[in-house]
Amino acid sequence: MRSPVFIRRFRRAFQFALLLAAALPAPVSPARAAPPEVVVSILPLHSLAANLMRGVGTPHLLMPAGQSPHGGQLKPSQVRQLERADLIVWVGPSFEQSLAKTIAGPRDQKSGGARVLTLLQHDSLLRLPVREGGLWEAHDHAHGDDEHGDEHAHEEHDAHDEHAHGDAHDDHDEHDHGGAHKDEHDDGDHGHGHKTHGHNNKHHRDHGDHAGDHHANWRIDPHIWLSVENARAIVDILARELTAVDPANAAQYDANRRDALAQLAALRREVAGRLGAVRGRRGARYVVFHDAYHYFEHEFGLQPLGALTVSPERPPGARRIRDIKQAIRARGARCVFSEPQFQPDLARTLAADTGAKTAVLDPLGAALTPGPQAWFDLMRALTAALTDCLK
């Protein structure tokens, strides 16, 4: 049995040990590195970036719904976002014109500031040409015998058609926006839009790289996100860029990349299945407000009749409106699509007395909640609007 003196001394030693432990600072755990500051210009690209950054952080959306990427000035708060960024993701200066004024020369290498990813510069993306406003019937191969057609014959026909049927306003519109060279593959292989992807990507890349030849006026359609195949390429590119600025989370980015690619494959099957009800059907033609859907139409074999304008900021001339209205009657086009950012009066004017219906297509997802699902919701919304109006 312990003596009382021993017990008292043990208690005092134990209490002293407790006091000493309380006075010492707690063990310091290794600090977790802050996630990279990633700024993405528009919602569809932001959504793809958000998928890749799951478990790491959240990218910043620079241009919210309602702000046009085509012009205007950035707010001071947006400029500060760009100044703090480790990585800036955008389409390119031909699309986010307001952003181009802030980024001094698009580059893909970090040089005293943010790393800038300009997607239109990447050859792994399918890049299609800007089509002229007006009718595209000269490039409709849905019922033709030759899948590829005669490029030069189309060019000569288009030039003649534009001078013969365009008015002064339309001519001004087309010269301002380029598009002098139309593409003989505008509608792709309507039965197998995916099948022609490899051929067309090489074709368009070769044209885009020879600025000194007779295709010097050829311009890339910037709406690259409206293609599942392009979304797959963007996911791969983004994963590499995120790993470059944040190598500590490389494994997480790669796991997220593989998960996103699986979701994209499932989405492509879903959209192709739903559009099968209208793809290739005689009379399933439609008119869009402006040429924003070339990639979607190419990939899924749809048959647009034409667009009112190249740029949403430039209204079409009276002659073009009359010609398209006549074509709607002659070809039995079923739908005229407007966009949520613009008044639908013009669509109603075109549809009047033609039997066509009006509906809305939104290439930017203005009504969608930003986040990982936004790009998928955007593609489903386009699919639903087209099938509901055309079937």
C-alpha positions as CSV (number, residue, x, y, z in Angstrom):
1,M,0.0,0.0,0.0
2,R,1.3,3.5,-1.0
3,S,2.0,6.0,1.8
4,P,0.0,9.2,2.0
5,V,3.1,11.2,1.2
6,F,3.7,9.4,-2.0
7,I,0.1,9.8,-3.1
8,R,0.2,13.5,-2.4
9,R,3.4,13.9,-4.4
10,F,1.9,11.8,-7.3
11,R,-1.2,14.0,-7.4
12,R,0.9,17.2,-7.5
13,A,3.1,15.8,-10.3
14,F,0.1,14.8,-12.3
15,Q,-1.6,18.2,-11.9
16,F,1.6,19.9,-12.9
17,A,1.8,17.7,-16.0
18,L,-1.8,18.7,-16.9
19,L,-1.1,22.4,-16.5
20,L,2.1,22.2,-18.6
21,A,0.2,20.3,-21.4
22,A,-2.5,23.0,-21.4
23,A,0.1,25.8,-21.7
24,L,1.9,24.3,-24.7
25,P,0.6,25.2,-28.2
26,A,-1.4,22.5,-30.0
27,P,0.5,20.4,-32.7
28,V,0.5,22.2,-36.0
29,S,-0.9,20.1,-38.9
30,P,0.4,20.8,-42.4
31,A,-1.5,23.7,-44.0
32,R,-3.7,22.8,-47.0
33,A,-2.8,24.8,-50.0
34,A,-5.5,27.2,-51.1
35,P,-7.3,26.1,-54.3
36,P,-6.3,28.0,-57.5
37,E,-8.2,31.1,-58.5
38,V,-9.8,30.1,-61.7
39,V,-11.9,32.7,-63.6
40,V,-14.1,31.5,-66.5
41,S,-15.8,33.8,-69.0
42,I,-19.2,32.3,-69.7
43,L,-21.6,29.8,-68.0
44,P,-21.1,26.8,-70.3
45,L,-17.3,26.8,-69.9
46,H,-17.7,27.6,-66.2
47,S,-19.8,24.5,-65.8
48,L,-17.2,22.2,-67.4
49,A,-14.5,23.8,-65.1
50,A,-16.7,23.3,-62.1
51,N,-16.9,19.6,-62.9
52,L,-13.2,19.3,-62.9
53,M,-12.7,21.3,-59.7
54,R,-15.0,19.1,-57.6
55,G,-13.4,18.4,-54.2
56,V,-10.8,21.2,-54.8
57,G,-12.6,24.5,-55.1
58,T,-15.1,26.5,-57.2
59,P,-14.3,28.5,-60.3
60,H,-15.5,32.1,-60.6
61,L,-18.0,32.9,-63.4
62,L,-16.9,36.3,-64.9
63,M,-20.0,37.1,-67.0
64,P,-23.3,36.3,-65.3
65,A,-26.7,35.9,-67.1
66,G,-27.7,39.0,-68.9
67,Q,-24.2,40.3,-69.6
68,S,-23.4,40.1,-73.3
69,P,-19.9,38.8,-73.9
70,H,-19.8,40.5,-77.3
71,G,-19.2,44.1,-76.2
72,G,-19.4,46.7,-73.4
73,Q,-17.1,47.2,-70.5
74,L,-16.1,45.0,-67.7
75,K,-17.0,46.2,-64.2
76,P,-14.2,47.1,-61.8
77,S,-15.0,44.1,-59.7
78,Q,-14.6,41.8,-62.8
79,V,-11.2,43.4,-63.6
80,R,-10.1,42.7,-60.0
81,Q,-11.2,39.1,-60.5
82,L,-9.0,38.8,-63.5
83,E,-6.1,40.4,-61.7
84,R,-6.3,37.8,-58.9
85,A,-6.7,34.8,-61.2
86,D,-4.2,32.0,-61.5
87,L,-6.0,30.7,-64.6
88,I,-8.4,32.6,-67.0
89,V,-10.5,30.5,-69.4
90,W,-12.3,32.0,-72.4
91,V,-13.3,31.3,-75.9
92,G,-11.2,34.0,-77.6
93,P,-11.2,37.6,-78.7
94,S,-13.7,37.1,-81.5
95,F,-16.4,36.2,-78.9
96,E,-15.7,37.8,-75.5
97,Q,-14.8,41.2,-77.0
98,S,-15.1,43.0,-73.7
99,L,-12.7,40.6,-72.1
100,A,-10.2,41.0,-75.0
101,K,-9.7,44.6,-74.0
102,T,-8.5,43.6,-70.6
103,I,-6.3,40.6,-71.6
104,A,-3.3,42.1,-73.3
105,G,-2.7,39.5,-76.0
106,P,-4.1,36.0,-75.6
107,R,-1.5,33.6,-74.5
108,D,-1.2,30.1,-73.1
109,Q,1.9,30.6,-71.0
110,K,2.0,32.4,-67.7
111,S,4.0,35.6,-68.0
112,G,3.9,37.9,-65.0
113,G,0.2,37.2,-64.4
114,A,-2.5,34.7,-64.9
115,R,-2.2,31.7,-67.2
116,V,-4.7,32.4,-70.0
117,L,-6.4,29.5,-71.8
118,T,-7.7,30.7,-75.2
119,L,-9.8,27.7,-76.4
120,L,-10.1,28.8,-80.1
121,Q,-6.4,28.3,-80.4
122,H,-6.5,24.6,-79.8
123,D,-6.4,22.3,-82.8
124,S,-8.0,19.4,-80.8
125,L,-11.3,21.2,-81.1
126,L,-13.6,21.0,-84.1
127,R,-13.8,24.5,-85.5
128,L,-16.5,25.3,-88.0
129,P,-16.9,28.4,-90.1
130,V,-19.2,31.3,-89.5
131,R,-22.1,31.0,-91.9
132,E,-23.6,34.1,-93.5
133,G,-26.9,35.3,-92.4
134,G,-29.8,34.4,-94.6
135,L,-30.7,31.1,-96.3
136,W,-28.3,28.1,-96.3
137,E,-30.1,26.0,-98.9
138,A,-27.1,26.0,-101.2
139,H,-25.3,23.9,-98.6
140,D,-28.1,21.4,-97.8
141,H,-26.9,17.9,-98.5
142,A,-29.7,16.1,-96.8
143,H,-31.2,15.0,-100.0
144,G,-28.2,15.3,-102.3
145,D,-26.1,12.5,-103.8
146,D,-22.7,13.9,-103.2
147,E,-21.8,14.1,-99.5
148,H,-19.0,16.6,-99.9
149,G,-20.1,18.6,-103.0
150,D,-18.1,21.0,-105.1
151,E,-16.6,23.7,-102.9
152,H,-15.8,26.1,-105.7
153,A,-19.2,25.7,-107.3
154,H,-20.8,26.6,-104.0
155,E,-18.7,29.6,-103.5
156,E,-19.6,31.0,-107.0
157,H,-23.3,30.3,-106.4
158,D,-23.2,32.0,-103.0
159,A,-21.4,35.1,-104.3
160,H,-24.0,35.4,-107.1
161,D,-26.9,34.7,-104.7
162,E,-25.7,37.3,-102.2
163,H,-25.4,40.0,-104.8
164,A,-28.7,39.1,-106.5
165,H,-30.9,38.8,-103.4
166,G,-29.2,40.9,-100.6
167,D,-30.0,44.4,-99.9
168,A,-27.6,47.2,-99.0
169,H,-28.0,46.5,-95.2
170,D,-27.4,42.8,-95.6
171,D,-24.3,43.4,-97.7
172,H,-23.0,45.7,-95.0
173,D,-23.8,43.1,-92.3
174,E,-21.9,40.4,-94.1
175,H,-18.8,42.4,-94.9
176,D,-18.6,43.5,-91.3
177,H,-18.8,40.0,-89.9
178,G,-16.8,38.0,-92.4
179,G,-18.1,34.6,-93.5
180,A,-17.2,35.1,-97.1
181,H,-16.3,31.5,-97.4
182,K,-19.1,29.1,-96.7
183,D,-18.6,25.5,-95.8
184,E,-19.7,22.7,-98.0
185,H,-20.3,20.6,-94.9
186,D,-22.7,23.0,-93.1
187,D,-25.2,20.3,-92.4
188,G,-22.7,17.5,-92.1
189,D,-23.7,13.9,-92.7
190,H,-27.3,14.1,-91.6
191,G,-27.6,10.5,-90.9
192,H,-24.3,10.2,-89.0
193,G,-23.2,13.6,-87.8
194,H,-20.5,12.1,-85.6
195,K,-19.2,10.0,-88.4
196,T,-17.9,13.0,-90.4
197,H,-16.3,14.6,-87.4
198,G,-12.7,13.5,-88.1
199,H,-12.7,14.5,-91.7
200,N,-14.3,17.9,-91.1
201,N,-11.9,18.8,-88.2
202,K,-8.9,18.3,-90.5
203,H,-10.6,20.2,-93.3
204,H,-11.4,23.2,-91.2
205,R,-8.1,23.2,-89.4
206,D,-6.2,23.2,-92.7
207,H,-8.3,26.1,-94.0
208,G,-7.8,28.1,-90.8
209,D,-4.0,27.7,-90.9
210,H,-3.6,29.2,-94.4
211,A,-4.4,32.8,-93.9
212,G,-2.7,33.9,-97.1
213,D,-4.8,31.8,-99.6
214,H,-8.2,32.4,-101.0
215,H,-9.8,31.4,-97.7
216,A,-8.3,34.4,-95.9
217,N,-11.8,35.7,-95.0
218,W,-12.8,32.4,-93.4
219,R,-13.8,32.9,-89.8
220,I,-14.3,30.4,-87.0
221,D,-17.7,30.1,-85.4
222,P,-16.9,30.7,-81.7
223,H,-19.9,28.7,-80.2
224,I,-17.6,25.8,-79.7
225,W,-19.2,24.5,-76.5
226,L,-22.4,23.4,-78.2
227,S,-20.8,20.1,-79.3
228,V,-20.3,17.1,-77.0
229,E,-17.1,16.2,-78.8
230,N,-15.8,19.7,-78.3
231,A,-16.8,19.5,-74.6
232,R,-14.8,16.3,-74.3
233,A,-11.7,18.1,-75.8
234,I,-12.3,21.1,-73.5
235,V,-12.4,18.9,-70.4
236,D,-9.1,17.3,-71.4
237,I,-7.5,20.7,-72.1
238,L,-8.8,22.2,-68.8
239,A,-7.6,19.2,-66.8
240,R,-4.1,19.8,-68.1
241,E,-4.2,23.5,-67.4
242,L,-5.5,23.0,-63.8
243,T,-2.8,20.4,-63.1
244,A,-0.2,22.9,-64.4
245,V,-1.3,25.7,-62.0
246,D,-2.1,23.2,-59.1
247,P,0.0,20.1,-59.4
248,A,-0.8,19.1,-55.7
249,N,-4.4,18.2,-56.8
250,A,-3.4,16.4,-60.1
251,A,-5.0,13.1,-59.0
252,Q,-8.3,14.8,-58.1
253,Y,-8.4,16.6,-61.5
254,D,-7.7,13.4,-63.3
255,A,-10.5,11.5,-61.4
256,N,-12.9,14.3,-62.1
257,R,-11.9,14.4,-65.8
258,R,-12.7,10.7,-66.2
259,D,-16.0,11.1,-64.5
260,A,-16.9,14.1,-66.7
261,L,-16.0,12.2,-69.9
262,A,-18.3,9.4,-68.8
263,Q,-21.2,11.9,-68.2
264,L,-20.5,13.5,-71.6
265,A,-20.8,10.1,-73.4
266,A,-24.1,9.4,-71.7
267,L,-25.4,12.8,-72.5
268,R,-24.5,12.4,-76.2
269,R,-26.4,9.1,-76.4
270,E,-29.4,10.8,-74.7
271,V,-29.5,13.8,-77.0
272,A,-29.0,11.7,-80.1
273,G,-31.8,9.4,-79.1
274,R,-34.2,12.3,-78.4
275,L,-33.4,14.1,-81.7
276,G,-33.9,10.9,-83.7
277,A,-37.6,11.7,-83.8
278,V,-36.9,14.8,-86.0
279,R,-33.5,14.3,-87.6
280,G,-33.7,13.7,-91.3
281,R,-37.5,14.1,-91.5
282,R,-38.8,16.0,-94.5
283,G,-40.2,19.3,-93.4
284,A,-38.3,19.4,-90.1
285,R,-36.7,22.6,-91.1
286,Y,-36.4,25.8,-88.9
287,V,-35.0,29.3,-88.8
288,V,-32.8,30.6,-85.9
289,F,-32.3,34.2,-84.8
290,H,-28.6,34.1,-85.3
291,D,-26.1,31.4,-86.3
292,A,-25.1,30.1,-82.9
293,Y,-25.9,26.4,-83.3
294,H,-23.7,25.2,-86.1
295,Y,-21.8,22.8,-83.9
296,F,-24.9,21.3,-82.4
297,E,-26.6,20.9,-85.8
298,H,-23.4,19.4,-87.3
299,E,-23.0,16.9,-84.6
300,F,-26.6,15.7,-84.5
301,G,-27.5,16.0,-88.2
302,L,-30.2,18.7,-88.0
303,Q,-31.5,20.7,-91.0
304,P,-31.6,24.5,-90.3
305,L,-33.1,26.6,-93.1
306,G,-31.1,29.7,-92.2
307,A,-30.5,32.5,-89.8
308,L,-31.8,36.0,-89.7
309,T,-28.4,37.5,-88.9
310,V,-24.8,36.6,-88.2
311,S,-24.5,38.8,-85.1
312,P,-27.4,39.3,-82.6
313,E,-26.4,43.0,-82.3
314,R,-27.2,43.6,-86.0
315,P,-30.8,43.4,-87.1
316,P,-31.5,41.9,-90.5
317,G,-32.6,44.0,-93.5
318,A,-36.1,44.1,-94.8
319,R,-35.2,42.1,-98.0
320,R,-33.7,39.3,-95.9
321,I,-36.8,39.1,-93.8
322,R,-39.0,38.8,-96.9
323,D,-36.8,36.2,-98.5
324,I,-36.7,34.0,-95.4
325,K,-40.5,34.3,-94.9
326,Q,-41.0,33.1,-98.5
327,A,-38.6,30.2,-97.9
328,I,-40.5,29.2,-94.8
329,R,-43.6,28.9,-96.9
330,A,-41.9,27.2,-99.8
331,R,-40.0,24.7,-97.7
332,G,-42.6,24.2,-95.0
333,A,-40.3,25.1,-92.2
334,R,-42.0,24.3,-88.9
335,C,-40.3,26.6,-86.4
336,V,-38.8,30.1,-86.0
337,F,-36.6,30.4,-82.9
338,S,-35.8,33.5,-81.0
339,E,-33.5,33.9,-78.0
340,P,-34.3,35.1,-74.5
341,Q,-32.0,38.1,-74.6
342,F,-33.9,39.6,-77.6
343,Q,-37.4,40.6,-78.3
344,P,-39.5,37.8,-80.0
345,D,-41.4,40.2,-82.2
346,L,-39.2,39.4,-85.3
347,A,-39.9,35.7,-84.8
348,R,-43.6,36.3,-84.7
349,T,-43.4,38.4,-87.8
350,L,-41.7,35.6,-89.7
351,A,-44.1,33.0,-88.5
352,A,-47.2,35.0,-89.3
353,D,-49.2,33.6,-92.1
354,T,-46.8,30.7,-92.7
355,G,-48.0,28.0,-90.3
356,A,-44.7,28.0,-88.5
357,K,-44.5,28.0,-84.7
358,T,-42.2,30.1,-82.6
359,A,-40.0,28.9,-79.7
360,V,-36.9,29.9,-77.9
361,L,-33.3,28.6,-78.1
362,D,-30.7,29.8,-75.6
363,P,-27.1,29.1,-76.6
364,L,-25.6,30.6,-73.3
365,G,-28.1,29.2,-70.7
366,A,-29.1,32.6,-69.4
367,A,-31.8,31.1,-67.1
368,L,-29.6,28.3,-65.7
369,T,-28.0,28.1,-62.3
370,P,-24.2,28.1,-62.6
371,G,-22.5,24.9,-61.5
372,P,-21.4,21.5,-62.7
373,Q,-24.8,20.6,-64.2
374,A,-25.4,23.8,-66.1
375,W,-23.7,22.6,-69.4
376,F,-25.7,19.4,-69.3
377,D,-28.9,21.3,-68.6
378,L,-28.1,23.7,-71.5
379,M,-27.8,20.8,-74.0
380,R,-31.0,19.1,-72.7
381,A,-32.9,22.4,-73.0
382,L,-31.8,22.9,-76.6
383,T,-32.8,19.3,-77.4
384,A,-36.2,19.8,-75.7
385,A,-36.9,23.1,-77.5
386,L,-36.1,21.6,-80.9
387,T,-38.0,18.3,-80.5
388,D,-41.0,20.0,-79.0
389,C,-41.3,22.5,-81.8
390,L,-40.4,20.3,-84.7
391,K,-42.1,17.0,-84.1
